[in-house]
Amino acid sequence: MDSVRIQNYFRLNRCKIVSNFKDADYILFVTCAFREGKAKECFAQIDELSKYSGDLIVVGCLPDIDPLELTERFHGPFISTKNLDRLDHLFPDFKIKFNQVSDAHILPKTNISEPQEKISLKLISNRFHLTRNAIGAFLKREKQGEAHLRVSWGCVENCAYCGVRKAVGPLKSKSIMECLEEYKLLLQKGYRDFLFVADNLGAYGLDIKTDFSQLLKQLSAIDRYFRVRWQIWEIHPRWVIKYEQTLIEYIKAEKITMLLSAVQSGNDRILKVMNRHHNAETIKEVYLKIKEENPSIVLKTQVIVGFPGETDEEFKETLEFLRQVRFSLVAVYGYYDSFDTIASHLPSKLSSETIQERLRYAGEFLNRERISNFVIQ
């Protein structure tokens, strides 16, 4: 959503989006580096984009996730995700300021492994080029599909392996009234499929004396004359446990049609070292109850294999957890040291060979169990 909002910021200030890097005065590269492979892709793109005459500006989570390598390899301006309004400092003559630009609600399709699109001006991503014509094409296409509703920014968790939280900053929730107004407008425009977006969705409202359950109830109160479908994107298992009754109410009614909740491990000791704050057996029971109440629910998850100190037995407990719940889709990631995280300083690191072997084994196991999956090397 930040990528499209940045695009709109420049368009509202009458900037022309060009189709060739050679014609660009500025090249904005909005990075996503939530895993090691994406960070490497970002640095490769930075090296390539630096060859053009336009001034390159690096935006997104990379400046906080890997600041040392970024400052070694790139000497131009960069802006972290949590400080996007600093674009105004680079473009002080713009009449429309960044905080005056509304959130984008219509985005390119995303999936479990790519949590957000990345574009720039000349608009690009670290996965594909996006020209002005392409922008028009995906906006037209998505108008027939789902609308994204951002409810907050920032994260309250302290997961041991995560570098992204440094980039997104502390929790900042929109008011329920603001969320309701955006939702009403989208309903009036004919949207019926909604994907709820936040860096830490279940934590919504902790900073403004409300909560995620209250948000869902008030949104539901104004759409009672419509057949709407909600997708719950990236909700921590501890919030699934906390708001079990509310979630199941809307899942049973087939209002919530998809829920992505990253369990990360099926072993309690590893979860504790990860600072995940949920119990494997408890969340398993909730997931199974969700599926019992609505067998058609799309239930997705993510796991990390090869976390420091993870034994073979603990790894296989995670696989057994996945077998018992039988998610609609499982993303399997190999652990890596993100810059200056808690986990990066832990002892008992597993070798890359062991992690790769476990990734291979996990993929084969899930395939045998006929559980849809993809494995990220």
C-alpha positions in Angstrom: 0.0 0.0 0.0 2.9 2.4 0.7 4.1 1.9 -2.9 0.9 3.1 -4.4 0.5 5.9 -1.9 4.0 7.1 -2.9 3.0 6.9 -6.5 -0.1 9.0 -5.8 2.0 11.5 -3.9 4.1 12.3 -7.0 1.1 12.2 -9.4 -0.8 14.6 -7.2 2.2 16.9 -7.4 2.1 16.8 -11.2 5.1 14.6 -11.7 5.2 12.7 -15.0 5.8 9.0 -14.8 8.1 8.0 -17.6 8.5 4.6 -19.1 12.3 4.7 -19.5 14.9 5.0 -16.8 17.0 7.2 -19.1 14.3 9.8 -19.1 13.9 10.0 -15.4 15.1 12.9 -13.2 14.4 10.8 -10.1 14.2 7.1 -9.6 12.5 5.9 -6.4 13.1 2.4 -5.5 10.7 1.1 -2.8 12.3 -1.9 -1.2 11.0 -5.0 0.5 13.7 -7.0 2.4 11.7 -9.2 4.7 13.9 -12.2 3.9 17.5 -12.7 2.8 16.8 -13.4 -0.8 14.7 -10.2 -1.2 17.5 -8.1 0.4 20.0 -9.5 -2.1 17.6 -8.6 -4.9 17.2 -5.1 -3.6 21.0 -4.6 -3.5 21.3 -5.9 -7.1 18.6 -3.5 -8.2 20.3 -0.6 -6.4 23.6 -1.4 -8.2 21.8 -1.5 -11.5 19.7 1.7 -11.0 22.7 3.7 -9.8 24.0 3.5 -13.4 21.3 5.9 -14.6 21.7 9.7 -14.5 18.5 10.2 -12.5 18.9 10.7 -8.8 18.2 7.4 -7.0 16.2 7.4 -3.8 15.9 4.2 -1.8 12.7 3.9 0.2 11.2 1.1 2.3 12.3 -1.4 4.9 15.9 -2.0 3.6 17.4 1.0 5.4 16.5 -0.4 8.8 16.8 -4.1 8.0 20.4 -3.9 6.6 21.7 -0.4 7.2 25.4 -1.3 7.2 25.5 -2.9 3.7 23.2 -0.1 2.4 25.5 2.7 3.5 28.5 0.8 2.2 27.0 0.3 -1.3 24.8 3.3 -1.7 25.6 6.9 -0.9 22.4 8.6 -2.0 19.3 9.5 0.1 17.2 6.8 1.7 14.0 6.9 3.7 12.7 4.2 6.1 9.1 2.9 6.0 8.3 4.5 9.3 9.5 7.9 8.1 7.9 8.2 4.6 6.8 11.7 5.3 10.4 12.7 5.0 9.8 12.6 1.3 8.6 16.2 1.9 12.2 17.1 2.9 13.5 15.9 -0.5 10.8 17.7 -2.4 10.1 20.9 -0.3 8.3 22.6 -3.2 5.5 20.1 -3.5 2.2 21.6 -2.6 0.6 18.3 -1.6 2.4 16.9 1.4 2.8 13.2 2.0 0.5 13.1 5.1 -2.3 14.6 2.9 -2.2 11.6 0.5 -4.9 9.0 1.4 -4.1 5.3 1.7 -4.5 3.3 -1.5 -7.2 0.8 -1.5 -6.7 -0.9 -4.8 -3.4 -2.8 -5.2 -1.7 -5.4 -7.4 -2.3 -9.0 -6.4 -0.2 -10.1 -3.5 0.5 -13.5 -2.1 1.8 -15.1 1.1 5.5 -14.6 0.2 5.3 -11.1 -1.1 3.5 -9.0 1.5 3.6 -5.8 -0.5 4.3 -4.5 -4.0 7.2 -2.1 -4.6 7.1 0.6 -7.2 9.0 3.9 -7.9 9.2 7.0 -9.9 10.3 6.2 -12.6 8.0 3.6 -11.1 9.6 0.1 -10.7 9.7 -2.8 -8.3 12.4 -5.3 -7.4 10.3 -7.9 -9.2 8.9 -6.1 -12.3 8.7 -2.8 -14.2 5.5 -0.8 -13.9 4.8 1.8 -16.6 2.0 4.2 -16.6 -0.1 2.0 -18.9 0.5 -1.0 -16.7 -0.7 1.0 -13.7 -3.9 1.8 -15.5 -4.4 -1.8 -16.4 -4.1 -3.2 -12.9 -6.2 -0.4 -11.4 -9.0 -1.3 -13.8 -8.6 -5.0 -13.2 -8.6 -4.7 -9.4 -11.7 -2.5 -9.4 -13.6 -5.8 -10.1 -11.9 -7.5 -7.2 -10.8 -6.7 -3.6 -10.2 -3.5 -1.8 -7.5 -3.1 0.8 -8.3 -1.5 4.1 -5.4 -0.4 6.2 -6.2 0.0 9.9 -2.8 0.6 11.5 0.9 0.9 11.1 3.7 -0.4 13.2 4.2 -3.4 15.5 4.0 -4.2 19.2 5.7 -7.6 19.0 9.4 -8.3 19.7 9.9 -11.5 17.6 13.5 -12.6 18.0 14.1 -13.1 14.3 12.3 -10.1 12.8 14.1 -7.0 11.3 11.0 -5.6 9.7 9.6 -4.2 13.0 12.5 -1.8 13.1 11.4 -0.4 9.8 7.7 0.0 10.5 8.0 1.6 13.9 5.6 1.6 16.9 1.9 0.9 16.7 -0.2 3.8 15.2 -3.9 2.9 14.8 -6.4 4.8 12.7 -9.5 5.7 14.7 -12.5 3.5 14.3 -14.3 6.4 12.8 -11.7 6.8 10.1 -11.8 3.1 9.3 -15.6 3.2 9.1 -15.6 6.2 6.7 -13.1 4.5 4.4 -15.2 1.3 4.5 -18.5 3.1 3.8 -16.9 4.9 0.8 -15.7 1.6 -0.6 -19.1 -0.1 -0.1 -20.7 2.9 -1.9 -18.3 2.3 -4.8 -19.4 -1.3 -5.1 -16.6 -3.2 -3.4 -17.6 -6.3 -1.6 -14.3 -8.1 -1.1 -12.0 -6.6 1.5 -8.5 -7.4 2.7 -7.5 -6.0 6.1 -4.0 -4.7 6.1 -1.6 -3.7 9.0 1.9 -4.5 10.2 0.3 -6.1 13.3 -3.4 -6.5 12.6 -4.5 -8.1 15.8 -2.8 -5.3 17.9 -5.1 -2.7 16.3 -6.4 -0.2 18.8 -4.1 -0.9 21.7 -2.8 2.7 21.4 -6.2 4.3 21.2 -8.1 2.4 23.9 -10.1 0.0 21.6 -9.3 -3.3 20.0 -9.5 -5.4 16.9 -12.8 -7.1 17.9 -14.5 -3.8 18.3 -13.3 -2.7 14.9 -14.8 -5.8 13.2 -18.1 -5.5 15.1 -18.5 -1.8 14.1 -17.5 -2.5 10.4 -20.0 -5.3 10.4 -22.8 -3.1 11.7 -22.7 -0.8 8.6 -22.5 -3.5 5.9 -25.5 -5.6 7.0 -27.3 -5.0 3.8 -24.5 -6.3 1.7 -22.9 -9.7 1.1 -19.3 -8.9 1.9 -16.2 -11.0 2.3 -13.2 -10.3 4.5 -9.7 -11.5 4.3 -7.6 -11.3 7.5 -4.0 -10.8 6.5 -1.1 -11.6 8.8 -2.7 -11.9 12.2 -0.4 -13.2 15.0 -1.6 -16.4 16.6 -1.9 -14.7 20.0 -4.5 -12.4 18.7 -6.4 -15.3 17.0 -6.5 -16.9 20.5 -7.6 -13.6 22.2 -10.3 -12.8 19.6 -11.3 -16.4 19.0 -15.1 -15.8 19.6 -15.3 -12.8 17.3 -13.3 -14.3 14.5 -15.3 -17.6 14.6 -18.6 -15.6 14.6 -17.7 -14.1 11.2 -16.0 -17.3 9.9 -19.1 -19.4 10.7 -21.2 -16.8 8.9 -18.8 -17.0 5.9 -17.9 -13.4 6.2 -14.3 -14.0 6.9 -13.2 -16.2 4.0 -9.4 -16.2 4.4 -7.2 -16.0 7.5 -3.4 -15.9 7.3 -1.8 -16.5 10.7 2.0 -17.3 10.9 2.4 -20.1 13.5 6.3 -20.1 12.8 6.8 -23.3 14.9 4.9 -26.2 16.4 7.3 -26.5 19.3 6.7 -24.5 22.5 10.4 -24.2 23.4 11.2 -22.7 20.0 8.2 -20.4 20.2 9.4 -19.1 23.6 12.9 -18.4 22.2 11.3 -16.7 19.2 9.3 -14.4 21.6 6.1 -15.5 19.9 3.9 -15.6 23.1 1.5 -18.3 22.1 1.2 -22.0 23.0 1.3 -24.5 20.1 -1.5 -26.8 21.5 -3.8 -23.8 22.2 -3.5 -22.3 18.8 -3.8 -25.7 17.1 -7.1 -26.2 18.9 -8.3 -22.8 17.7 -7.3 -23.4 14.1 -9.1 -26.8 14.2 -12.2 -25.2 15.6 -12.1 -22.5 12.9 -12.0 -25.3 10.3 -14.8 -27.2 12.0 -17.1 -24.1 12.0 -16.4 -23.4 8.4 -14.6 -26.2 6.4 -14.4 -23.8 3.3 -12.3 -21.2 5.2 -8.9 -20.6 3.5 -6.4 -20.9 6.4 -2.8 -20.1 5.6 0.3 -20.0 7.7 4.1 -19.6 7.6 6.8 -21.5 9.5 10.5 -20.9 10.0 12.8 -24.0 10.0 16.4 -24.0 11.3 15.9 -21.5 14.0 19.0 -21.4 16.3 19.1 -24.4 18.5 16.2 -26.2 16.8 16.6 -30.0 17.2 15.5 -32.6 14.7 12.7 -33.6 17.0 11.5 -29.9 17.4 11.6 -29.5 13.6 9.4 -32.6 13.2 7.0 -31.4 15.8 6.4 -28.4 13.5 5.7 -30.7 10.6 3.3 -32.8 12.7 1.5 -29.6 13.7 1.0 -28.7 10.0 -0.2 -32.3 9.3 -2.8 -32.1 12.0 -4.2 -28.7 11.1 -3.9 -29.2 7.4 -3.7 -25.6 6.3 -4.8 -24.5 2.9 -1.3 -23.1 2.2 2.0 -23.3 4.1 5.0 -21.0 3.3 8.2 -22.6 4.7 11.2 -20.2 5.2 14.7 -21.1 6.2 16.1 -19.1 9.1 18.7 -16.5 8.5 20.3 -13.8 10.6 18.6 -10.5 10.0 20.8 -7.6 11.0 21.1 -7.0 14.8 18.0 -9.0 15.8 17.8 -11.0 19.0 18.1 -14.2 17.2 21.2 -13.1 15.3 23.1 -13.0 18.7 21.9 -16.5 19.8 24.3 -19.4 20.1 23.8 -22.9 18.5 23.3 -21.7 15.0 22.5 -24.4 12.5 24.6 -24.8 9.4 23.2 -23.7 6.1 23.5 -27.3 4.9 21.2 -28.5 7.8 18.7 -25.7 7.1 18.6 -26.5 3.4 18.1 -30.2 4.1 15.2 -29.4 6.4 13.6 -27.1 3.8 13.9 -30.0 1.3 12.4 -32.5 3.8 9.6 -30.1 4.7 8.6 -29.6 1.1 8.6 -33.4 0.5 6.6 -34.0 3.7 3.9 -31.5 2.8 3.7 -32.8 -0.7 3.2 -36.3 0.6 0.5 -35.0 2.8 -1.1 -33.2 -0.1 -0.8 -29.8 1.7 -0.2 -26.9 -0.7 3.1 -25.2 0.1 6.0 -23.3 -1.2 9.5 -23.5 0.2 11.7 -20.3 0.3 15.4 -21.2 0.0 
